[in-house]
């Protein structure tokens, strides 16, 4: 690879972002999960990882730091990790985060959107082992991420799109590896 890259993975809840991010991590990229910021605040406050608690903390963080909050708070970790090699960001959220990262890192950053239908995602979210969501919670989170956070912007502007519908994890992982090979050769 000629230059160090930043891969930012975006998608609606349950689309397969974390699986895609793990593939990059296994390929040697340093993973920075924006959601870790929320988890750290929850732990500091002794709050459980529930959809209600997570939403409250995310809203507080964005109220304090603006809609680019997670990117702003993660830039020091991204820059530190870039000194060692390429980076994968698990969970790009807002249009403002996208704009900030693109403005700061330019052509180093590659956005990958992972897509799946709401029906598929809601089933995945209901059945996941950690932090399962009810149908109502999943729908509410979708609406919040689109209407309040502007997640549709980064998805629409993605450099790469993966359609994670009706395929197994192995096929998804193979597609992600193929994208990484193309980026690494650029």
N, C-alpha and C positions, 0 to 999 in steps of 0.2 A: 504494500500500500504506500502510495506516495505521500499522503498527508493523513493526519489524524482526523477522524470523523466523529460527529455527534449524530446519533440516531435518536430521533424523538418518536415514540410510539403513541398514537392517539386512536381513540375509538370509544364507542359507547360502552357502558358497563356490560360485562359478559361477552364482549366481542372476541376476546382472546389476546388482549394486550399483554398480559403477564406471561402467557406462554411464548409469545413472540419475543418479549424482552429476555426471557430465560435463554432462548436460542442464541441471542447476541452475547449474553453473559457467558455462556458455555464456549463461545468462539473467542473469548478473552477480553471482551469489552467490560469496562467498569460500569456497573448498573447503578443509576441514581433514580430512586423511586420518589416522585413528588409526594405521593401519599404518606411517605415516612414522616414528613413534617407534621401532618395531622396526627399520626400515631404517637409521635413524641409528645405532643401537647396533651393528648388523651392520657398517656402514661404519667406525665408530670402532675396531672390533676387527679389521677386515680380513677379515671372514668373508663368504663368498658367500651369495647369497639362495637358499638351499635350504629345503625344507620342514623338514628336521631342524634346521638352524640357526635358522630363524624360530621354530619351536616352543620351542626351548631358551630363546631370548631372551624370548619372550612369557611363558613360565613364570617366568623370573627377575624380569621387571618386575612381574608380578602378585604374586610372593612378597614383593618389597620394598615395593610400594605398595598391595597388596590387590586385590581383584577389580574395583574401580572405577578401576584404575590409569590406563588410557588416557584416561578422562574427566578424572581429576584432573590429569594431566600436560598435557592439552589446554585446560583452562579458561582459562589466561591468553591463549592464542591465540584462543580463541572470543570472549572478552570484548574483546580488541583489535580483532578483525575486525568485531564488532557495532557498533563506533563508526562504521564506514564503511558498513555495510549488512547485509543478510541473509547467513546462513552455511549451508553444507551440510556435514554431517559424513559422510564416506564411511567406513562400516564401524563402526557401533555394535556392540559385541560382547556385553557381559555384562548380566545383570539389575541388578547393582550400579551399573554405568555408567548404565543407563537410569534407575534410581531417583535417582542423584545429579543427573543432568541435569534430570530432571523437577522435583526439589526445588529446584534452583538457578534454573532458568529458567522454570518454570511453563508458562503458556499460550503462551509464545514458541516452545516446542519442539514440532515436529510430527514424529512417527515414521512413516516409510514402510517397509513390509516388501516386499521383492521375493522372489517365490516361483518355484521351478521344481522339477520332479521330480528325485530323485537321478539317475536314468538320464540325463536331459538335462544336469544339472550336471556329472556325471562326464565326459561326452563333451566338454563345453566346456572343462573343466579339463585334460583330456588333450591337447586341441588348441590351447590358448592359447600364444601366442608366448613370453610371459614367464612363467617359473616354472610350466611344465606339471607336472601331478601324475599319478602312476600311479593306477589304480583303487584300489589298497590305500591309498595316501597320502590320496586324497580321502575314502574311507570313514573312515579313522582321524581325519582332521581333523573330519569331521562329528560323529563320536562324541565327540571331545574338546570341540568347541564346545557340544554339547548337555549332556554329562555334567559337564564340569569348569567350563565358563564360564557356563552358564545362558543360552545364547543364545535358547532357546525363549521365555523370558519377554518380552523386548522384541518378538519377532516376534508373540507372542499379543496384546500390548498396543498394537500399531501403530494409529495413527490412520487410515492409508491402507494398502491392500494392492494390489499389482500382481502379476498372474499372468503370468509371462514364459515361457510354454510355447507352442511352435508358432507364435510370431509373430516377425517380423523385427525388426531393430534400429530401423527407422523407426517401426514401430507402438509399440514400447516407448517410444521417445523422445517420440512424440506423446502417449501416455498420461501420461508424466511431466510434460510441458508443461501438460497439462490440469489436473493436480493442483496445479502451481505457480500457475496462474492462479486457482484457487479459494482457495488459501492467501493469495495476494497481495491478493485482494479482501476478505479477512476483517478 
